[in-house]
Amino acid sequence: MHINELISGAIDQVYAGVERLYKDIHQHPELPFEEFETSRKLAEQLRQAGYEVTTGVGKTGVVGLLRNGEGPCVMLRGDMDALPIREQTGLDYASCKQTEAGIPVMHACGHDLHASCLAGAAAVLHALREHWQGTLMIVHQPAEEIFGGAQAMLADGLYERFARPDVILGQHNMPALSGMVGHLAGQTMSAATTLGVTIHGNGGHGSMPAQTVDPVVIAAHAVVRLQTIVSREVEPSEQVIVTVGKLQAGTQGNVIPHSAELEINVRSFSDEVHDQVIAAIKRIIDAECQAGRSPRPAEYRVLTETITMNNDAATVARLRQAHGDFFGAGQLFEMKRLGGSEDFPYFGNAAAGGFGGEDIPYAYWFIGAATPENWQTTTGDRAAERMLQLPMPHSPYYAPDRQPSLITGMAAMVTGALAFFER
């Protein structure tokens, strides 16, 4: 029997259990570094499939190892955290979860899909272990949404305690037609930094502004001036985004506050340009504080940060061949570069990240999750163009086409892993 038939048959065998797991995780989402029940369920799936399992890696991460003779070590990674969003999909297994503080929680980015596909792929690869040699490393990663989980697992000795992979593979769902798989070599997702900034003033009564230093005015000038960084300081050929997503100050209209808080998000595809933009932000805010008579310098905090994703070209070529052989060339599409960001590249950035050794080649692909009905409402010559017309991840209406997305995600991971193992 051909290996593709064996893969499809093994997926059919595990599908019902994977679908139950997916619905369960979707109904009971958990926020970053709070994925205790999710990690427990995923760990149990791996134990049942015959893996050596360790929990609590990087607080809530799960690692499963399957040692299957001499050969390369292939790492498959899936994330599992959710977002503080109230679900509005209308699904019969929609989340009704709220935190103790009343914050609604939803798997609006499909991490429940990623985790379930990874659990299913692990079971399939165990069932097919006579057809490959090497070590399979399954990593269920927490806290991707705040760019914290990958570095937490690495700092907790991921490669020292378990195994150091020869290649690292991951995937993400997107609103392409379910059943499709997209690839892109090189720069794939942006670096991202969110800065928290405190601008200090000297508050007082709204009727006596001359006796105060108004941080709201300083912040307002800074926000306007920050818009000139991209248009006047960055080369037009570079793709850079500077967004002030939060400006908060004061309690009521007749009180001039003592401080103003900003959160500024920066995205780029070049580490050098990224550093240039961060420096420009600080220069502009410091200058506005001096011009506005701020009593002391602004304070800066890095709230979240991740690096550019650079997919290894040789690894992507090998994956594209493997996925084409299984799905058919007509089911593959060329992904466009995304302004979104991931902490997945930290796993491969071992040298620069301070986790020892040489960098490790990695590749990250995309699986379609849109229903045929929704896909038919879009227009365009390329899948990347049509995706923009549908709800994207982080929308309260985002709902992957369950069965084909689960099957495609499992098959993509299984065939991707087999492409790097010895037969």
Buried (B, 14 or more C-beta within 10 A) or exposed (E): EEBEEBBBEBBEEBBEBBBEBBBBBBBBBBBBBBBEBBBEBBBBBBEEBBBEBBBEBBBBBBBBBBBBEEBBBBBBBBBBBBBBBBBBBEEEEBBEBEEEEEEBBBBBBBBBBBBBBBBBBBBBBBBBBEBBBBBBBBBBBBBBBBBBBBBBBBEBEBBEEBBBBBBBBBBBBBBBBBBBBBBBBEBBBBBBBBBBBBBBBBBBEBEEEEEBBBBBBBBBBBBEBBEEBBEEBBEEEBBBEBEBEEBEBBEEEEEBBBBBBBBBBBBBBBEEBBEBBBEBBBEBBBEBBEEBEBEEBBEBEEEBBBBBBBBBEEBBEBBBEBBBEBBEEEBBBEBBBBBBBBBBBBBBBBEEBEBEEEBBBBBBBBBBBBBEEBBEEBEEEEBBEBBEBBBBBBBBEBBBBBEBBBBBBBBBBBBBBBBBBEE
